[in-house]
Amino acid sequence: MTVPLYRRVLGARFDLLPPRVRALHDLARPGIWRGRADVERGRSLPARLAALLTGLPPDGPDQPLQVAFEPVGATEVWSRRFGASLFRTTQSLRGACLCERAGPATFVFRTLAGEDGLALRLEGFRLLGLPLPRVLHPKVKTFERERGGRYEFEVEAHLPLFGLLVRYAGWLAPSS
């Protein structure tokens, strides 16, 4: 059996995570979590185009959210369904970094894990497999935590010169 991706990425730091964050990322088999999310999308033409190409979720408050997690060999496929819209990414390990592919874009993240939660910091960005110079990287912030016994997340991405790409935040709980 393959060791779950986030256990491989984080090593001993995995055990520092809050229990709900650990549970979500300790994928030995497929699973589904459900919750709600608020989504705000950027309004600029480049932001709308980037959102279309990567399949980002639509704008809107308090959307129903279902995330199906599927370990596939050494990778994980995350299928996020915001209402009727599907946003699918594939995550993998590259060196000490977590890579997440969304459409033609690949984000290379450094992981920061502790008792407060898990943050991803962008270290590299590829478009159609080609690395882009740092000046062209989007600015991405993520944070996952446990609050009141519930898993919560925040994701925010900005495009250089064009501002907000997407911001979404909410909560998830395992399906019974």
BELHU-V592872 format. One record per pair of residues at least 24 apart in sequence whose C-alpha atoms are under 7 Angstrom apart, sorted by the first residue. I is the first residue (numbers start at 0). J is the second residue. Records with the same first field share a line. If there is no record, write none. Layout:
BEGIN
I: J / J
END
This chain:
BEGIN
1: 73
3: 27
4: 73 / 74
8: 92 / 95 / 96 / 97
12: 112 / 113
15: 113 / 114
16: 112 / 113 / 114 / 115 / 116
17: 114 / 115 / 116 / 144 / 145
19: 145 / 149 / 150
20: 143 / 144 / 145 / 150
26: 70
28: 69 / 70
29: 68 / 69 / 70
30: 67 / 68 / 69
31: 65 / 66 / 67 / 68 / 173 / 174
32: 65 / 66 / 67 / 171 / 172 / 173 / 174
33: 64 / 65 / 66 / 171 / 172 / 173 / 174
34: 63 / 64 / 65 / 170 / 171 / 172
35: 61 / 62 / 63 / 64 / 169 / 170 / 171
36: 60 / 61 / 62 / 63 / 64 / 167 / 168 / 169 / 170
37: 61 / 62 / 167 / 168 / 169
38: 166 / 167 / 168
39: 165 / 166 / 167
40: 163 / 164 / 165 / 166
41: 163 / 164 / 165
43: 161
45: 161
46: 164
52: 102
53: 101 / 102 / 103
54: 86
55: 86
56: 81 / 84 / 86
103: 127
115: 144
116: 142 / 143 / 144
117: 142 / 143 / 144
118: 142 / 143
135: 159
END
